[in-house]
Every structure is written in structure tokens, then in C-alpha cells.
Amino acid sequence: MKKYILLTTLSLATLGTAASHADEVAIKAEISKTMPSTKIESIKESPVKGVYEVSVDNALIYMSSDAHYAFQGHLIDIANKKDLTEEKLADVRKNAISKLGDKKIVFKAKIPKYTVSIFTDIDCGYCRKLHSEIDSYLAEGITIQYLFYPRAGKDSESYKKAVAVWCAKDRNAALTAAKKDQKIDMQTCENPVDEHMKLAEVFQVRGTPMIVTEKGNVYPGYVPAKELLEALKAENTPSK
């Protein structure tokens, strides 16, 4: 995904109607020409007149109606102190993680109340700290779904460990052992690690762990179980 000029501060009303036919045709044609492998998921009017919100490959970009200009960044409603793009990205994240299906390593709470997805690096200190407290999260009714994001990149030792964990007969046990720096069988097989990493890059994961809630909201870094529980409760409490 190409990076575009950052749009940071605009006071705007929230819109979201479909693009006009002519504008949609122009935008699709330009994306097909310049980014042929990009999958267009939707094209809608943005809060800026003449600018469209384009959902592509689990990310958002903005394009002018004549398709001559494109940029990526966040639209901010200054008056209402709202990040309009973040609200849309939450839905994008939620849908993208859902599409992974069973390509996750799941530690399920006995009495599940909430589910979070966590991008993790086996060799990350705070990732290990979080996992060492996995029973606390499960006891609070928080099911953990792990996605791999070895920060050292493909073919690093962390990457190879992630593949080995996925290929283990008991993935949960292998992940726990690896996070304790215990020896695991360094086997290989068909795995979703590259897919997880691609998604992490689209989500602009800057460090691990990164927690994504069922609503698609992000909590970067380690969050203790009780603190995370309170955040999830607040997130799921309807605003008055």
C-alpha cells in the first residue's frame, strides 16, 4: 500500500453516501491503472466535498472526484473532537480479523464475555509478560486470539518460532513454551504468519503487543487484565 499525504485537521460533518457513477468509474479506473493488484471494497463520499473515501485491501485512502489526487491519513472533526477516520478504520479492522476465520491461536475463557485479538511477537518482553498472565484474562472472561507479528521480519528467529508454533500439534502449548523461551520443534508447514504480518502492516502496528477489540478499537501495548476488562465494559456500554 502506498503512503500518501497526511490530512490531519478538518472540521466536518459525517457523510457516507455512495459515489456518483461517473466519479466511481474514474476512481476505479485510476486504481486499476496505478495499483492493479489492489482490491476495491467500497467507494463513498467523504465529509469533504469532492473527496471520496475508498476502502481498499483492509485500509482507507481518500481520492478526489476526478481521481487525480489521493492521500491517506485521518480526518478530524475539530469542533466535535472526533477522529472520523478512526471510526471507519475500527469497522475495517473488525471485518478484516473476522475474515481470518480460524487462522488464529485462541485461548478461550470458560465463561466468555469479550474477545480480543492480539498481535504478538514471541520474543517481545511485554508480549511475554501479557501471556504469563493469560489465566487472569481468561478468568475475567476475556478470550484471547493471537495473531503473529514478528517485528524482526520474515525469516528472523521470531518468524521461524511463529511458524513452528503454528505447525505444532498443540499450538497453545507450543506458544506458551516458546514465550517461556523453552525449546520447541522448529518444524514448518502451511501457515498464516505472512497473512498476519500483512494485516499488521495495514493496521500500522508499530509495536507489540497490540490489542484489537471486537469493535475494532485498538489498545497499543500491554494492558493488565482488570484494566482491559474495564475498558471493554466501557466500550460496550451504550452512550446516553
C-alpha positions in Angstrom: 0.0 0.0 0.0 1.4 3.3 -1.0 1.6 6.1 1.6 0.0 9.4 0.7 0.0 12.9 2.1 -1.4 13.1 5.6 -4.6 15.1 6.1 -4.8 15.9 9.8 -7.2 18.7 10.7 -10.6 19.4 9.2 -13.9 20.4 10.9 -16.5 18.3 9.1 -19.9 16.7 9.3 -20.1 13.0 8.8 -21.4 11.8 5.4 -21.2 8.4 3.8 -23.3 8.2 0.7 -22.3 6.2 -2.4 -20.2 7.8 -5.1 -21.8 9.1 -8.2 -21.5 6.7 -11.1 -19.1 8.9 -13.1 -16.8 9.6 -10.1 -16.8 5.9 -9.2 -15.8 4.9 -12.7 -12.9 7.4 -12.7 -11.6 6.3 -9.3 -11.8 2.6 -10.2 -10.0 3.2 -13.5 -7.2 5.1 -11.8 -6.7 2.5 -9.1 -6.8 -0.3 -11.7 -4.1 1.5 -13.7 -1.8 2.6 -10.9 -2.4 -0.2 -8.3 -3.7 -3.2 -10.4 -3.4 -5.7 -7.5 -5.5 -3.6 -5.2 -9.0 -4.8 -4.3 -11.6 -2.0 -4.0 -14.1 -2.8 -1.3 -16.2 0.4 -1.4 -16.3 4.0 -2.6 -18.3 6.5 -0.6 -18.5 10.3 -0.3 -16.3 11.6 2.5 -17.1 14.6 4.7 -15.0 16.7 2.3 -16.9 17.9 -0.8 -15.3 16.4 -3.9 -13.3 13.8 -2.0 -14.2 10.1 -1.7 -13.4 7.6 1.0 -12.1 4.4 -0.7 -11.8 1.2 1.2 -9.0 -1.0 -0.3 -7.3 -4.1 1.0 -8.4 -3.5 4.6 -7.3 0.1 4.6 -8.7 3.5 3.8 -7.5 6.1 1.3 -9.1 9.3 0.0 -9.4 10.3 -3.6 -10.5 13.4 -5.5 -13.6 13.0 -7.6 -11.5 13.4 -10.8 -9.2 10.6 -9.5 -6.1 12.9 -10.0 -5.2 13.0 -6.3 -5.0 10.5 -3.5 -4.0 10.7 0.1 -4.0 8.6 3.3 -4.5 9.9 6.8 -7.1 10.9 9.4 -9.9 13.4 9.0 -10.5 15.2 12.3 -13.8 16.9 13.2 -12.2 19.7 15.3 -15.5 21.1 16.6 -16.7 17.7 18.0 -13.2 16.4 18.8 -13.8 13.3 16.8 -11.4 11.3 14.6 -13.8 10.4 11.7 -11.3 8.1 10.0 -10.6 6.1 13.2 -14.3 5.3 13.4 -14.3 3.9 9.9 -11.0 2.0 10.5 -12.5 0.3 13.5 -15.0 -1.3 11.2 -12.3 -2.2 8.7 -10.2 -3.9 11.4 -13.2 -5.8 12.8 -14.1 -7.1 9.4 -10.6 -8.0 8.4 -10.0 -10.0 11.6 -13.3 -11.8 11.1 -12.3 -12.8 7.6 -9.3 -14.7 9.0 -11.6 -17.3 10.3 -9.8 -19.9 12.3 -6.3 -18.7 11.3 -5.7 -17.6 14.9 -4.4 -19.2 18.1 -7.2 -19.0 20.6 -7.1 -19.1 24.4 -10.8 -19.3 25.2 -12.3 -18.2 28.5 -14.6 -20.7 30.3 -17.3 -18.1 30.6 -16.5 -15.7 27.7 -17.7 -12.1 27.9 -15.4 -10.5 25.5 -12.9 -11.4 22.8 -9.8 -9.5 21.8 -7.2 -10.2 19.1 -3.6 -9.5 19.9 -0.7 -9.0 17.5 2.2 -10.7 19.3 5.9 -11.3 18.9 7.1 -14.4 20.6 10.4 -12.7 21.7 8.8 -9.4 22.8 9.2 -8.8 26.5 5.8 -7.2 27.1 4.2 -9.9 24.9 5.7 -12.5 27.2 4.5 -10.6 30.3 1.0 -10.4 28.9 1.0 -14.1 28.1 2.4 -15.1 31.5 -0.9 -13.6 32.9 -3.1 -15.4 30.4 -5.1 -17.1 33.2 -6.0 -13.7 34.6 -7.5 -12.6 31.3 -9.4 -15.9 30.9 -10.7 -15.6 34.5 -12.1 -12.2 33.6 -14.0 -13.7 30.7 -11.7 -12.3 28.1 -10.9 -14.7 25.2 -7.5 -14.1 23.6 -7.0 -14.6 19.9 -3.3 -14.4 18.9 -2.0 -13.1 15.5 1.7 -13.2 14.8 3.8 -10.1 14.1 7.5 -10.9 14.4 8.9 -7.4 14.4 12.3 -8.6 13.1 10.7 -9.6 9.9 10.4 -12.6 7.7 12.9 -15.4 8.2 14.0 -13.9 11.5 14.3 -16.3 14.5 11.0 -14.8 15.8 9.4 -15.5 12.5 10.6 -19.1 12.5 9.3 -19.6 16.0 5.9 -18.3 15.0 5.8 -20.8 12.1 6.9 -23.6 14.4 4.2 -22.8 16.9 1.5 -22.8 14.3 2.7 -26.1 12.9 2.8 -27.8 16.4 0.2 -30.4 17.2 -0.8 -28.4 20.3 -0.4 -24.7 19.2 -1.5 -23.3 22.6 1.1 -25.3 24.5 3.8 -24.6 21.9 3.1 -20.9 22.1 3.3 -20.9 25.9 6.6 -22.9 25.8 8.1 -20.5 23.2 7.1 -17.5 25.2 8.9 -19.0 28.2 12.0 -19.5 25.9 11.6 -23.2 26.1 12.7 -25.4 23.3 10.1 -26.3 20.6 10.2 -28.4 17.5 11.3 -26.0 14.7 9.0 -27.5 12.1 7.4 -25.9 9.1 4.1 -26.3 7.3 1.5 -24.2 5.6 0.7 -21.3 7.9 -0.9 -17.8 8.1 2.1 -15.9 9.6 2.7 -13.9 6.4 -1.0 -13.1 6.3 -0.9 -11.9 9.9 2.1 -9.8 9.2 0.5 -8.2 6.1 -2.6 -7.3 8.2 -0.4 -5.9 10.9 1.3 -3.6 8.3 -2.1 -2.5 7.0 -3.2 -1.8 10.6 0.0 0.2 11.1 1.1 -1.9 14.1 4.1 0.0 15.5 4.9 -2.4 18.4 3.7 -5.4 20.2 1.5 -6.4 21.8 -1.3 -4.6 20.1 -4.8 -5.4 21.2 -7.8 -5.1 18.9 -11.2 -5.4 20.4 -14.3 -6.9 18.9 -15.4 -3.4 17.8 -12.1 -2.9 16.1 -10.7 -0.4 18.6 -7.0 -0.5 19.4 -5.1 -0.6 22.7 -1.4 -0.5 22.0 1.0 -2.2 24.4 0.5 -4.3 27.5 -2.8 -3.8 29.4 -3.4 -5.7 32.6 -6.4 -8.0 32.7 -8.6 -5.9 35.1 -7.8 -2.7 33.3 -8.6 -4.3 29.9 -11.9 -5.6 31.3 -12.9 -2.1 32.4 -12.0 -0.7 29.0 -14.1 -3.4 27.3 -17.0 -2.8 29.6 -16.9 0.9 28.8 -16.6 0.2 25.1 -19.7 -2.0 25.2 -21.8 0.4 27.4 -24.2 2.4 25.2 -23.6 6.1 25.4 -26.5 8.2 26.9 
